[in-house]
Structure formats: structure tokens, C-alpha cells
Amino acid sequence: MFGPYTGFILPSYAVSALVIVIMIVRIMLQYKAQQREIARLEAAGIKRRSAK
């Protein structure tokens, strides 16, 4: 069923999937941190230029 290169291909797919999941989680955490920072700055009275 599996060819002679299965030992190389399956770990490659696993590592690639793991890297993609880590990148997605990191992006989500950075997004939440940026949203908190924006809220903190707006609460301090600093407005966005785009809010004009």
C-alpha cells in the first residue's frame, strides 16, 4: 500500500502541518494582543488617524 518513500513523505507532511498550525496560533495571539493595545491606547485618549 505504501511505497518505499513513505518514511520520508509522511513526516514531511506532519512537520508541514505542525508549522502551519503554529503559524495560525501565533497570528491569532498577535491579533488579540494588537486589539488589546489598540483598546488601551484609545482608552488613554489616543485616536486613530483613520477615525477622522
N, C-alpha and C positions, 0 to 999 in steps of 0.2 A: 504494500500500500504506500509506504513512504520510500522515497528514493535515497540514494547514498548521501545526499547533501542536507538531509533533514536536520542533522545535528548542528548545522550552521544556520539554516534558514529560520527555524523556529526560535532560537534565541535572539536572532536579529529582529524578528517581528516583536518579540517580547520586550526587548530593550527599546525599540522604537515606540511601542505603545506606552511604556513607562515614561519615557521622555515627554511624550505628548501630554499625558495626564499631569505630570509635574508642571509643565508649562501652563496648562489650563488653570491649575490650582494657584500657581503663582500670579497669574494675571488677575484672577478673581480676588486674591488677597490684596494686591496692589490697588485694584479698583476700589475696594472697600476703604483702604487707607486714604486714598485720594479723596473719596467722598467725605470721610471724617475731617480731613484737613480743610476742605472747602467749607464745610459747615462751621468749623472752628473759626476760620477767617471771616466768614460772613457774620457770625455772632459777635466778632470783635469790631465790626463796622466796616470791614474792608469789602468793597463791592467789586464784582467782575466788570471788566470793560464791556463785555457783551450784554450786560444788563441795562444799557442805556436806553 
